[in-house]
Amino acid sequence: MPAQNDALKDRLSRYREITITVTGRKSGRAISVPIWFVWEGGKVYLLPVKGSDTQWYKNVLNNSSMQIEAGGEKAAFQAVPITAKTEVSSVIEKFRAKYAGDVKKYYSKFDVAVVVPTR
């Protein structure tokens, strides 16, 4: 991440929610969605609430460009879908560590995840 995005890194280390903006696969419009995330090792991990049925995830499969915004700071990145069961399980564990019982409460399908390298 360029030096000007140090403020974004700082916010990622402190926030519980970010806003992602993806391009709609049908509309071509920018679509912004507030979501939970895990920031670890220079990567943002995302877990779609409805797994592979989540609309923003389907949009990422069509166009991997994604903007991440936290506390007014934003930057553009390339999202990488994760479908390997062991890697998805690792992301689920990261979410459980950060959000505890809320993961089971709000998430309904655990077949995919997304990683966004920020370096």
N, C-alpha and C positions, 0 to 999 in steps of 0.2 A: 504494500500500500504506500503510495507517495506520502511524503512528510506532511503535506497539507491535510491528510486524513488521520493524523494522530488523534484528533478530537473524536473522530468516529470510533477508532479503536478504544479510546477511553470510555465512551458511552457503551460500547458493546460489552465491556468488562463490568459495567454497573447496572445495566438495564435488564428487565425481564421480558420486554416485548419490543419488537422492531416493526417497521412497515416495509414490506417488499413491494416492488412495482415490477410487473411482468407485462409482456405484450399479449393481448388476447389473440388466440389462434384463429378465431372466426372474425372478430371485429377489427383486429389490428390496432386497437386502442390500448393505451397504458391503463393497467388495472392495478390499483393499490390495495393491499390487504395487511391488516395488523396480525402478526403471528408471534408465537413463542420461538425461541432459538437457544442454542448453546454455542458459546464462543470459547474455542479451545485451540491452542496451538496455531494461531493465525488462520483458523478456519471457522466459518459459521455453519453450524449444522441445523438443518430444518427437518421437521417431521410433519408431513401433511396430515391434518386431522382425520380425513377420510381415506388415507393412504392413496393408492393409485386412482381413486375416484375423485380426488380433490381437484377442483377446477384450476387453481394456480399451478398445480403440479403438471396437469395436462398441457398447460400453456408453456411451461418450461421445457417439456419434451419437444415442443414445436419450435421454440426459440429460447435458447439458454441465457440470453442477456437478462440481467436482473439488477435493479437498483435497490440498495439497502439504505434505509434511513433510520437513524436513532437520535432522538433529542435534537432535531434540526440539522444534524450532520448527515450527508449522504454521499454515496459513491456507487459507480456501476461496476459489476462483476459478471463473470460467467458461472452459472450454476451447473453442477454435475449431478445427475440423478444417480442414486444408489439403489440397486435391486438385489445384490447378493445378500442372501439371508443373514450371514454372519456379520456383515457390515451394517445392515439395517438394525440388527439386534444391538450392536455396539452403540448406535445413535439412540436407540430406545433407552438404553441404560444411562446414557448421558442426560437424557431428558428426565428420567426418573430421579436421578441424583439432584437435578436442579429444581424440579417442580413437584417431586414426591407423588402423593396420591392423586394429584390433579391430572396426571397423564392418563391414568385408568378412567377417570371421570369424564374427560373431554375427547379423548382420541378413540376412534372406533375400528380402525383398520391399520395394521402394522406391516404392510408388504413392501413399502418403499421409503426412502428418505432422500435428502438432498444435502450435498456439501458445497459450500461456496468458498474456494480458496481466496484469501485477501492479500496474498503476497505476490 
